[in-house]
């Protein structure tokens, strides 16, 4: 069984204090976290923590934990690099595992890099406003200590879709549309699904977003199959009219993730008829060249007993537009279905194996797949390499495949 955790922010987003609160609600050591947070004030000049603690609260009928934090700060803006150095010194003074320390510093660096890009400044010149106070340190350090205490850095973490809200928001540079530029920049190029959520205004904060992208790169539309063991609810400070302002953390175990890799892919399907076998072959070639992971043409019978093919393509999100363009142009289809799904992949690798057939020496690429216990379950020579060997030897492709398979299995046994 593999231990997993799901950060569920699809309704009211994620902020640093909400993530911290749900970690405490799930059982993280409260005293360890508070003591570490109080240490932060020793390293950020001009800041003083008045009180820090966690209280039980109710949000629209649901019990949750809320972080109460009161502080004074003489600065409204600080240089990002100065804060980074102060945060690094704070981390060095605490009893942190290396992974925990790197999570804190990488999360804060994510914020600085995003701010630098949107303001067109060098990393060393960025001044922070909304994230310049001691409460940012409290969220980062507190969450890291709680994650370490719960052992979550060693487990597989997933994120649901991330609610970002709507409307406009007021910040240090005026009024802007929501989500803010820094939120979009933090999530840019990463496999997270952003959704509007149930409320207007800012639902996801830069600190919450930065920690999320440094905890996981896996965003899922549906919960994976698993057995829940702990659940934590973290309450935000906003009073939303019709929605509980809660972030949910679910910790559990799953047998599906034992030594397997997963990714998110899109399955694209369309029914095509009145098309010849040659055109289907050409279509498969074009789709493969466009980056499709897999293409299948499944024969069937459609309405009015017409022969047809179900064309099913598996692709990454980045390839979808190109694949749709090919399908509409080349297949004659007027309707295409797309759905997102999670794919489980056994560990596999491609190695080069030297072989000898009729005293002729070749190097051939071989794909090796292993089961969850590390045992080799499939050995497959690259078909294009086999075709080249067949042509050079002047023997049939079937005979070549038999000879290659026998030699590959024998040589891999020696490797």
C-alpha positions as CSV (number, residue, x, y, z in Angstrom):
1,X,0.0,0.0,0.0
2,X,1.2,3.5,-0.8
3,X,0.4,6.4,1.4
4,X,-1.3,9.3,-0.5
5,X,-2.7,12.7,0.4
6,X,-5.3,14.8,-1.5
7,X,-5.4,18.6,-1.1
8,X,-9.0,19.5,-2.1
9,X,-9.3,23.2,-3.0
10,X,-11.9,22.9,-5.8
11,X,-14.6,25.0,-3.9
12,X,-12.9,27.8,-2.0
13,X,-9.3,27.7,-3.1
14,X,-6.1,27.5,-1.0
15,X,-4.3,30.0,1.2
16,X,-1.3,29.5,3.5
17,X,-3.3,29.7,6.7
18,X,-6.0,27.3,5.4
19,X,-3.4,24.7,4.4
20,X,-1.7,25.1,7.8
21,X,-5.1,24.8,9.6
22,X,-6.1,21.6,7.8
23,X,-2.7,20.1,8.6
24,X,-3.2,20.8,12.3
25,X,-6.8,19.5,12.1
26,X,-5.4,16.3,10.6
27,X,-3.2,15.7,13.6
28,X,0.0,17.6,13.2
29,X,1.7,18.6,16.4
30,X,0.3,22.0,17.3
31,X,3.1,23.0,19.8
32,X,5.9,22.2,17.4
33,X,4.3,24.4,14.8
34,X,3.6,27.3,17.1
35,X,7.1,27.3,18.5
36,X,8.6,27.3,15.0
37,X,6.3,30.2,13.9
38,X,7.3,32.3,17.0
39,X,11.0,31.8,16.0
40,X,10.4,33.6,12.7
41,X,10.1,37.0,14.3
42,X,13.8,36.8,15.4
43,X,14.9,37.0,11.8
44,X,12.6,39.5,10.1
45,X,13.6,43.0,11.3
46,X,10.7,45.3,12.3
47,X,8.2,42.4,12.9
48,X,6.7,41.2,16.2
49,X,4.3,38.4,16.8
50,X,1.6,39.2,19.3
51,X,-0.2,35.8,19.3
52,X,-0.3,32.6,17.3
53,X,-2.7,29.7,17.9
54,X,-5.4,27.4,16.5
55,X,-9.0,27.4,17.4
56,X,-12.0,25.2,16.6
57,X,-14.7,26.9,14.5
58,X,-17.8,26.2,12.5
59,X,-18.2,27.3,8.9
60,X,-21.7,26.9,7.5
61,X,-22.3,24.0,9.8
62,X,-19.0,22.2,9.3
63,X,-16.4,21.9,12.1
64,X,-12.9,23.0,11.2
65,X,-9.7,24.4,12.6
66,X,-8.7,28.1,12.0
67,X,-5.3,29.7,12.4
68,X,-5.3,32.9,14.5
69,X,-2.3,35.1,14.0
70,X,-1.7,38.6,15.3
71,X,1.4,40.6,14.6
72,X,2.9,44.1,14.2
73,X,5.2,45.0,11.3
74,X,6.9,48.3,10.7
75,X,7.5,47.6,7.0
76,X,4.8,47.5,4.2
77,X,7.2,46.4,1.5
78,X,10.5,44.4,1.6
79,X,13.1,43.3,-1.0
80,X,12.4,39.7,-1.9
81,X,16.1,38.6,-1.7
82,X,16.4,40.2,1.8
83,X,13.4,38.2,3.0
84,X,14.8,35.0,1.3
85,X,18.0,35.4,3.3
86,X,16.1,36.0,6.5
87,X,14.0,32.9,5.9
88,X,17.1,30.8,5.2
89,X,18.6,31.9,8.5
90,X,15.3,31.1,10.2
91,X,15.3,27.6,8.7
92,X,18.9,27.0,9.8
93,X,18.0,27.8,13.4
94,X,15.2,25.2,13.4
95,X,15.4,21.4,13.6
96,X,14.4,20.7,10.0
97,X,14.9,17.9,7.6
98,X,16.6,19.0,4.4
99,X,13.5,18.2,2.4
100,X,11.5,20.4,4.7
101,X,13.9,23.3,4.5
102,X,14.0,23.1,0.7
103,X,10.2,23.2,0.5
104,X,10.1,26.4,2.5
105,X,12.8,28.2,0.4
106,X,11.5,26.8,-2.9
107,X,8.0,28.0,-2.2
108,X,9.1,31.5,-1.3
109,X,11.4,31.5,-4.4
110,X,8.4,30.6,-6.5
111,X,6.7,33.8,-5.3
112,X,9.7,36.0,-6.0
113,X,10.2,34.6,-9.5
114,X,6.6,35.1,-10.4
115,X,6.7,38.7,-9.1
116,X,9.9,39.4,-11.0
117,X,8.4,38.2,-14.3
118,X,5.1,40.1,-14.1
119,X,6.9,43.3,-13.1
120,X,9.7,42.9,-15.6
121,X,12.4,43.1,-12.9
122,X,15.5,41.1,-12.0
123,X,15.1,38.6,-9.3
124,X,17.4,40.6,-7.0
125,X,15.4,43.8,-7.4
126,X,11.9,42.6,-6.7
127,X,10.0,44.3,-3.9
128,X,7.2,42.3,-2.3
129,X,4.0,43.9,-0.9
130,X,1.2,41.4,-0.1
131,X,3.7,38.7,0.8
132,X,6.3,40.9,2.6
133,X,5.1,40.4,6.2
134,X,5.8,37.9,9.0
135,X,2.6,36.1,8.2
136,X,4.1,34.8,5.0
137,X,7.0,33.3,7.1
138,X,4.4,31.9,9.6
139,X,2.5,30.1,6.8
140,X,5.6,28.7,5.1
141,X,7.4,27.5,8.2
142,X,4.2,26.4,10.0
143,X,3.0,24.3,7.0
144,X,6.5,22.7,6.5
145,X,6.8,21.7,10.1
146,X,3.3,20.2,10.0
147,X,4.0,18.4,6.8
148,X,7.2,17.0,8.3
149,X,5.4,15.9,11.4
150,X,2.7,14.1,9.5
151,X,5.3,12.4,7.2
152,X,3.6,13.8,4.1
153,X,6.9,14.7,2.3
154,X,7.3,10.9,1.9
155,X,3.9,10.2,0.5
156,X,2.3,10.9,-2.9
157,X,0.3,14.2,-2.9
158,X,-2.5,15.0,-5.3
159,X,-4.4,18.3,-5.9
160,X,-7.9,18.6,-7.1
161,X,-8.9,21.5,-9.3
162,X,-8.0,24.8,-7.7
163,X,-10.7,27.4,-7.2
164,X,-9.5,30.9,-7.9
165,X,-12.7,33.0,-7.6
166,X,-13.8,35.7,-9.9
167,X,-14.5,39.4,-10.1
168,X,-11.9,41.9,-9.2
169,X,-9.5,42.4,-6.3
170,X,-7.7,45.4,-4.7
171,X,-4.0,45.1,-4.1
172,X,-0.8,47.3,-3.7
173,X,-0.8,48.3,-7.4
174,X,-4.6,49.1,-7.6
175,X,-7.5,47.1,-8.8
176,X,-7.1,44.1,-11.1
177,X,-9.1,41.2,-12.4
178,X,-9.1,38.0,-10.4
179,X,-7.1,35.8,-10.5
180,X,-4.1,38.1,-10.1
181,X,-1.2,38.0,-12.5
182,X,1.0,36.4,-9.8
183,X,-1.4,33.5,-9.4
184,X,-1.5,32.9,-13.1
185,X,2.3,33.1,-13.3
186,X,2.7,30.5,-10.5
187,X,0.5,28.0,-12.2
188,X,1.7,28.8,-15.7
189,X,3.0,25.8,-17.6
190,X,2.0,23.4,-14.8
191,X,-0.6,20.6,-14.9
192,X,-3.1,22.2,-12.6
193,X,-6.8,22.7,-13.3
194,X,-8.0,26.2,-12.3
195,X,-11.7,26.7,-11.8
196,X,-13.7,29.8,-10.9
197,X,-15.1,28.4,-7.7
198,X,-18.4,29.4,-6.0
199,X,-17.5,32.9,-4.9
200,X,-16.1,36.2,-6.3
201,X,-12.9,37.7,-5.0
202,X,-9.5,36.1,-4.3
203,X,-9.9,32.5,-3.2
204,X,-6.3,31.3,-3.8
205,X,-3.4,33.4,-2.5
206,X,0.1,33.5,-3.8
207,X,1.5,31.8,-0.7
208,X,-1.1,29.0,-1.0
209,X,-0.4,28.5,-4.7
210,X,3.3,28.5,-4.3
211,X,3.2,25.8,-1.6
212,X,0.8,23.7,-3.7
213,X,3.0,23.7,-6.8
214,X,6.0,22.7,-4.7
215,X,4.1,19.9,-3.0
216,X,2.8,18.2,-6.1
217,X,2.6,18.4,-9.9
218,X,-0.4,16.1,-10.1
219,X,-3.8,17.7,-10.5
220,X,-6.7,15.3,-10.8
221,X,-10.4,15.8,-11.7
222,X,-11.5,12.8,-9.5
223,X,-10.2,11.3,-6.3
224,X,-8.1,8.2,-7.0
225,X,-9.1,4.8,-5.6
226,X,-7.9,4.8,-2.0
227,X,-8.8,4.1,1.7
228,X,-9.1,7.4,3.7
229,X,-7.4,7.4,7.2
230,X,-7.2,11.0,8.3
231,X,-9.2,14.1,7.3
232,X,-8.4,17.7,8.1
233,X,-10.5,20.8,7.5
234,X,-8.9,24.2,7.5
235,X,-11.1,27.3,7.8
236,X,-10.3,30.6,6.0
237,X,-11.1,34.0,7.5
238,X,-13.5,35.2,4.8
239,X,-17.2,34.8,5.4
240,X,-18.6,33.5,2.2
241,X,-22.3,33.9,1.8
242,X,-23.4,30.4,0.6
243,X,-20.3,28.3,0.8
244,X,-18.2,26.8,3.7
245,X,-14.8,28.5,3.5
246,X,-12.9,25.3,4.0
247,X,-9.8,23.5,2.6
248,X,-9.9,19.8,2.9
249,X,-6.9,17.5,3.3
250,X,-7.5,13.7,3.0
251,X,-4.7,11.3,4.0
252,X,-5.0,7.6,3.1
253,X,-3.5,4.6,1.3
254,X,-3.8,3.0,-2.1
255,X,-2.6,-0.2,-3.6
256,X,-2.8,1.4,-7.1
257,X,0.3,3.5,-6.7
258,X,2.8,0.9,-5.5
259,X,5.9,1.5,-7.6
260,X,3.8,2.8,-10.5
261,X,3.9,6.1,-12.3
262,X,0.8,8.1,-13.1
263,X,0.1,10.9,-15.4
264,X,-2.9,12.8,-16.7
265,X,-3.9,12.3,-20.3
266,X,-6.8,13.2,-22.5
267,X,-8.8,10.6,-24.5
268,X,-10.1,12.0,-27.8
269,X,-12.8,10.0,-29.6
270,X,-14.8,10.4,-32.8
271,X,-16.8,8.1,-35.0
272,X,-15.9,8.1,-38.7
273,X,-17.6,6.4,-41.7
274,X,-17.4,6.7,-45.4
275,X,-13.6,6.6,-45.3
276,X,-11.2,4.1,-46.9
277,X,-8.5,2.0,-45.2
278,X,-5.8,4.0,-46.9
279,X,-7.2,7.3,-45.5
280,X,-7.5,5.8,-42.0
281,X,-3.8,4.7,-42.2
282,X,-2.8,8.1,-43.3
283,X,-4.8,9.7,-40.5
284,X,-3.1,7.5,-37.9
285,X,0.3,8.5,-39.3
286,X,-0.6,12.2,-39.1
287,X,-1.9,11.9,-35.5
288,X,1.2,10.0,-34.4
289,X,3.4,12.7,-36.0
290,X,1.4,15.3,-34.1
291,X,2.4,13.8,-30.8
292,X,-0.4,11.4,-29.9
293,X,0.7,8.8,-27.4
294,X,-1.6,6.1,-28.9
295,X,-4.1,5.9,-31.8
296,X,-6.6,3.1,-32.3
297,X,-9.1,2.6,-35.1
298,X,-11.9,0.2,-33.8
299,X,-14.3,-1.1,-36.4
300,X,-18.0,-1.2,-35.5
301,X,-21.6,-0.6,-36.8
302,X,-23.3,2.8,-36.3
303,X,-26.8,3.9,-36.8
304,X,-28.7,2.6,-39.9
305,X,-26.3,-0.4,-39.8
306,X,-23.5,1.6,-41.4
307,X,-19.9,0.3,-41.1
308,X,-17.8,2.8,-39.1
309,X,-14.6,3.1,-37.1
310,X,-14.2,4.5,-33.6
311,X,-11.0,6.5,-33.6
312,X,-9.5,6.8,-30.1
313,X,-6.5,8.9,-29.4
314,X,-4.5,9.3,-26.2
315,X,-2.6,12.6,-25.9
316,X,-1.2,15.2,-23.5
317,X,-3.1,18.5,-23.2
318,X,-0.5,20.3,-25.1
319,X,-1.2,18.2,-28.2
320,X,-5.0,18.6,-28.2
321,X,-5.4,21.6,-30.5
322,X,-3.2,20.1,-33.2
323,X,-5.0,16.7,-33.0
324,X,-8.4,18.3,-33.2
325,X,-7.3,20.3,-36.3
326,X,-6.1,17.1,-38.0
327,X,-9.3,15.2,-37.1
328,X,-11.6,17.9,-38.5
329,X,-9.6,18.4,-41.7
330,X,-8.8,14.8,-42.5
331,X,-11.6,12.6,-41.1
332,X,-14.7,14.4,-42.1
333,X,-15.9,14.2,-38.5
334,X,-18.2,17.0,-37.2
335,X,-18.2,16.0,-33.6
336,X,-15.3,15.0,-31.3
337,X,-15.5,13.9,-27.6
338,X,-12.7,14.6,-25.1
339,X,-12.3,13.5,-21.5
340,X,-9.5,13.7,-19.1
341,X,-8.3,10.5,-17.3
342,X,-5.5,9.3,-15.1
343,X,-3.1,6.7,-16.5
344,X,-1.1,4.2,-14.5
345,X,2.2,3.2,-15.9
346,X,4.5,0.4,-14.9
347,X,8.2,1.2,-14.6
348,X,9.8,0.8,-18.0
349,X,13.0,1.7,-19.8
350,X,14.6,1.5,-23.2
351,X,18.1,0.0,-23.5
352,X,20.4,-0.8,-26.4
353,X,21.2,-4.5,-26.7
354,X,23.9,-5.9,-29.0
355,X,22.8,-8.9,-31.0
356,X,24.4,-11.3,-33.4
357,X,22.4,-12.9,-36.3
358,X,24.2,-15.1,-38.9
359,X,27.5,-13.5,-37.8
360,X,26.1,-10.0,-38.4
361,X,26.3,-7.6,-35.5
362,X,23.6,-5.1,-34.7
363,X,22.6,-2.8,-31.9
364,X,18.8,-2.8,-31.3
365,X,16.6,-0.7,-29.0
366,X,14.6,-2.8,-26.5
367,X,11.7,-1.6,-24.3
368,X,11.7,-3.4,-20.9
369,X,8.6,-3.3,-18.6
370,X,8.7,-4.4,-14.9
371,X,5.9,-5.2,-12.5
372,X,5.4,-3.6,-9.1
373,X,7.9,-6.0,-7.5
374,X,10.6,-5.1,-10.0
375,X,10.4,-8.3,-12.0
376,X,10.7,-8.0,-15.8
377,X,7.4,-8.9,-17.4
378,X,7.9,-7.8,-21.0
379,X,10.7,-7.4,-23.4
380,X,10.0,-5.8,-26.8
381,X,12.5,-5.0,-29.5
382,X,11.9,-1.8,-31.4
383,X,9.9,-2.8,-34.5
384,X,11.6,-0.2,-36.8
385,X,15.0,-1.7,-35.8
386,X,13.7,-5.2,-36.7
387,X,12.6,-4.0,-40.1
388,X,16.0,-2.6,-40.8
389,X,17.7,-5.9,-39.8
390,X,15.2,-7.8,-42.0
391,X,16.0,-5.7,-45.0
392,X,19.8,-5.9,-44.5
393,X,19.7,-9.7,-44.1
394,X,17.2,-10.3,-46.8
395,X,14.9,-12.5,-44.8
396,X,11.3,-12.3,-43.9
397,X,10.2,-9.9,-41.1
398,X,8.6,-12.8,-39.1
399,X,11.8,-14.8,-39.3
400,X,13.8,-11.8,-38.3
401,X,11.5,-11.1,-35.3
402,X,11.9,-14.7,-34.0
403,X,15.7,-14.5,-34.3
404,X,15.9,-11.0,-32.7
405,X,13.6,-12.0,-29.8
406,X,15.7,-15.1,-29.0
407,X,19.0,-13.3,-29.1
408,X,17.7,-10.3,-27.1
409,X,16.4,-12.5,-24.3
410,X,19.7,-14.4,-24.2
411,X,21.8,-11.3,-24.1
412,X,19.6,-9.5,-21.5
413,X,20.1,-12.5,-19.3
414,X,23.8,-11.9,-19.3
415,X,23.5,-8.1,-18.7
